[in-house]
Amino acid sequence: MKFLHFSRFQLFIHAVSLIPLAVLVFDWLNGDLTANPIQAVEQRTGQYAIIWIMLSLAVTPINTLTGFRQVIKVRRALGLYAFFYVCLHFLTFLVIDYQLNIGWILADYGQKRFIIVGFAALLLIIPLAITSTRLSMKRLGKNWQQLHRLAYLIGTLAVIHYIWSVKADYRQPLLYGSILAILLVLRLPPVRRWVSNHRFNIANIGIPQARKKITGTRPHPGLK
């Protein structure tokens, strides 16, 4: 089976990405979703979506900063989990909260601007999820990379959606906005080149020192 070919790091990412869903289902079944469970599900799935969008956007900067290339292998998974939580968030809003009543949605559409921004983010992330396969990469060629740069616009819209949806405490959405700004700065070519030239490869931590100790303290077997 395909999952048998996953590395331990890939399996770890999949397990961690499914934990929020498991906790959400567990809390739903046990009635631990506050007095307004529908709102709680909307808020949680929305937050999970933003977190996984940020994680997928952080893949390249992490690789640039650390040289940890295994993270590149989980970018597609992180992006698809982001899409998954975006869909859960939207379906909770559309099916459970508004009960597929288009009239209710249109009535709030003009008054609640965060709905417009959130819907725009949903429309943009769909083609990215559809074209996330290797076959799509081959067929689209250079256009694939151009298309998937929309991920940063999606992240921006997600942060704006979050900021506009909260009523009082803006600390958390502003935190996500700050993280997104840092990720955007790290993508700038001059910054990326500088980081690449000065990066600290985590795979080599302690290796030079360890070799020095071994070669400096262990005598040759033939010497007395």
C-alpha positions as CSV (number, residue, x, y, z in Angstrom):
1,M,0.0,0.0,0.0
2,K,1.1,3.6,-0.7
3,F,1.3,4.7,2.9
4,L,3.9,2.0,3.6
5,H,6.3,4.0,1.4
6,F,5.9,7.1,3.6
7,S,8.8,8.3,5.7
8,R,8.4,8.6,9.5
9,F,8.3,12.4,9.1
10,Q,5.5,12.1,6.5
11,L,3.5,9.7,8.7
12,F,4.0,12.2,11.6
13,I,2.6,15.1,9.5
14,H,-0.4,13.1,8.5
15,A,-1.1,12.0,12.1
16,V,-0.7,15.6,13.5
17,S,-2.9,16.9,10.7
18,L,-5.8,14.6,11.6
19,I,-5.6,15.2,15.4
20,P,-7.7,18.4,15.2
21,L,-10.5,16.6,13.3
22,A,-10.4,13.7,15.9
23,V,-10.6,16.1,18.8
24,L,-13.5,18.0,17.1
25,V,-15.5,14.9,16.5
26,F,-14.8,13.7,20.1
27,D,-15.9,17.0,21.6
28,W,-19.0,17.0,19.3
29,L,-20.0,13.5,20.4
30,N,-19.5,14.4,24.1
31,G,-21.3,17.8,23.9
32,D,-18.2,19.8,24.7
33,L,-18.6,22.4,22.0
34,T,-19.8,25.3,24.2
35,A,-23.4,26.5,24.3
36,N,-23.3,27.3,20.6
37,P,-21.8,24.1,19.0
38,I,-22.3,25.2,15.4
39,Q,-20.4,28.5,15.9
40,A,-17.7,26.5,17.7
41,V,-17.3,24.1,14.8
42,E,-17.1,27.1,12.4
43,Q,-14.5,28.8,14.5
44,R,-12.4,25.7,15.0
45,T,-12.4,24.5,11.4
46,G,-11.6,28.1,10.2
47,Q,-8.7,28.2,12.6
48,Y,-7.4,24.8,11.5
49,A,-7.6,26.0,7.9
50,I,-5.5,29.1,8.5
51,I,-3.0,27.1,10.5
52,W,-2.5,24.5,7.8
53,I,-2.4,27.3,5.1
54,M,0.4,28.9,7.1
55,L,2.2,25.6,7.5
56,S,2.1,24.9,3.8
57,L,3.4,28.4,3.1
58,A,6.2,27.8,5.6
59,V,7.7,24.8,3.8
60,T,10.0,26.8,1.5
61,P,11.2,29.2,4.2
62,I,11.9,26.3,6.5
63,N,13.9,24.5,3.8
64,T,15.8,27.8,3.0
65,L,16.5,28.5,6.7
66,T,17.5,25.0,7.7
67,G,18.3,22.9,4.6
68,F,15.8,20.3,6.0
69,R,14.7,18.9,2.6
70,Q,12.2,16.4,4.0
71,V,9.8,19.2,4.6
72,I,9.5,19.7,0.8
73,K,7.9,16.2,0.6
74,V,5.0,17.2,2.9
75,R,4.1,20.4,1.2
76,R,1.4,18.8,-0.9
77,A,-0.1,17.0,2.2
78,L,-0.1,20.2,4.2
79,G,-1.8,22.1,1.3
80,L,-4.5,19.4,0.9
81,Y,-5.2,19.3,4.7
82,A,-5.6,23.1,4.5
83,F,-8.1,22.6,1.6
84,F,-9.8,19.9,3.7
85,Y,-10.3,22.2,6.7
86,V,-11.4,25.0,4.4
87,C,-14.1,22.8,3.0
88,L,-15.2,21.7,6.4
89,H,-15.4,25.3,7.5
90,F,-17.4,26.3,4.4
91,L,-19.8,23.3,4.6
92,T,-20.5,24.0,8.3
93,F,-21.4,27.5,7.4
94,L,-23.4,26.6,4.3
95,V,-25.2,23.4,5.4
96,I,-25.4,23.4,9.2
97,D,-25.5,27.1,10.0
98,Y,-27.5,28.5,7.0
99,Q,-29.2,25.2,6.1
100,L,-28.5,25.7,2.4
101,N,-30.9,28.7,2.4
102,I,-29.5,30.9,-0.3
103,G,-31.8,33.7,0.7
104,W,-30.3,33.9,4.2
105,I,-26.8,33.9,2.7
106,L,-27.6,36.6,0.2
107,A,-29.2,38.7,2.9
108,D,-26.0,38.6,5.0
109,Y,-23.7,38.6,2.0
110,G,-23.6,42.4,1.7
111,Q,-23.6,43.1,5.4
112,K,-20.9,40.7,6.4
113,R,-17.9,41.5,4.3
114,F,-15.9,38.6,5.8
115,I,-18.2,36.2,3.9
116,I,-17.1,37.7,0.6
117,V,-13.4,37.4,1.4
118,G,-13.8,33.9,2.7
119,F,-15.7,32.8,-0.4
120,A,-13.0,34.3,-2.6
121,A,-10.3,32.3,-0.7
122,L,-12.3,29.1,-1.2
123,L,-12.7,29.7,-4.9
124,L,-8.9,30.2,-5.2
125,I,-7.8,27.2,-3.2
126,I,-10.0,24.8,-5.3
127,P,-7.8,24.9,-8.5
128,L,-4.7,24.5,-6.3
129,A,-6.0,21.4,-4.7
130,I,-7.1,20.0,-8.1
131,T,-3.7,20.6,-9.7
132,S,-1.6,19.3,-6.7
133,T,-0.8,16.0,-8.4
134,R,2.5,15.3,-10.2
135,L,0.6,14.8,-13.5
136,S,-0.8,18.3,-13.2
137,M,2.8,19.6,-12.6
138,K,3.9,17.9,-15.8
139,R,1.0,19.1,-17.9
140,L,1.1,22.7,-16.7
141,G,4.9,23.1,-16.7
142,K,6.0,26.6,-15.7
143,N,2.3,27.6,-15.4
144,W,1.9,25.3,-12.4
145,Q,4.3,27.3,-10.3
146,Q,2.6,30.6,-11.3
147,L,-0.8,29.1,-10.4
148,H,0.4,27.9,-7.0
149,R,1.8,31.3,-6.1
150,L,-1.9,32.1,-5.4
151,A,-1.3,30.4,-2.1
152,Y,0.0,33.6,-0.7
153,L,-3.0,35.5,-1.8
154,I,-5.2,32.8,-0.3
155,G,-3.3,33.2,3.0
156,T,-3.8,37.0,2.9
157,L,-7.5,36.6,2.2
158,A,-7.8,34.0,5.0
159,V,-6.2,36.4,7.5
160,I,-8.5,39.3,6.4
161,H,-11.5,36.9,6.7
162,Y,-10.4,36.1,10.2
163,I,-9.8,39.7,11.2
164,W,-13.2,40.9,9.9
165,S,-15.1,38.0,11.4
166,V,-14.0,38.6,15.0
167,K,-15.8,41.3,17.0
168,A,-13.4,42.2,19.8
169,D,-10.1,40.3,20.3
170,Y,-7.9,40.8,17.3
171,R,-4.7,39.4,18.8
172,Q,-4.9,35.9,17.2
173,P,-5.8,37.0,13.7
174,L,-3.1,39.7,13.9
175,L,-0.6,37.0,15.0
176,Y,-1.4,35.0,11.9
177,G,-1.0,38.2,9.8
178,S,2.4,38.7,11.3
179,I,3.5,35.2,10.5
180,L,2.2,35.6,6.9
181,A,4.2,38.8,6.6
182,I,7.4,37.1,7.8
183,L,6.8,34.3,5.3
184,L,6.3,36.8,2.5
185,V,9.5,38.6,3.4
186,L,11.5,35.3,3.4
187,R,10.2,34.7,-0.1
188,L,11.8,37.9,-1.4
189,P,14.7,37.0,-3.7
190,P,17.4,39.1,-1.9
191,V,16.3,37.8,1.5
192,R,16.1,34.3,0.3
193,R,19.6,34.5,-1.2
194,W,21.1,35.9,2.0
195,V,19.4,33.2,4.1
196,S,20.6,30.5,1.7
197,N,24.2,31.7,2.0
198,H,24.0,31.8,5.8
199,R,21.6,29.0,6.7
200,F,22.3,26.6,9.5
201,N,21.8,23.0,8.3
202,I,20.2,21.1,11.1
203,A,21.5,17.8,9.7
204,N,25.1,18.8,10.6
205,I,24.5,19.8,14.2
206,G,27.3,18.5,16.4
207,I,28.9,16.4,13.6
208,P,32.1,18.4,13.3
209,Q,32.6,18.5,17.0
210,A,31.8,14.8,17.3
211,R,34.3,13.9,14.7
212,K,37.0,16.0,16.3
213,K,36.5,14.3,19.6
214,I,36.7,10.9,18.1
215,T,39.8,11.5,16.0
216,G,41.5,13.4,18.8
217,T,41.0,11.0,21.7
218,R,41.0,7.5,20.2
219,P,44.6,6.3,19.5
220,H,45.4,4.2,16.5
221,P,45.2,0.4,17.3
222,G,48.8,-0.1,16.2
223,L,50.3,2.6,18.4
224,K,51.3,2.3,22.1
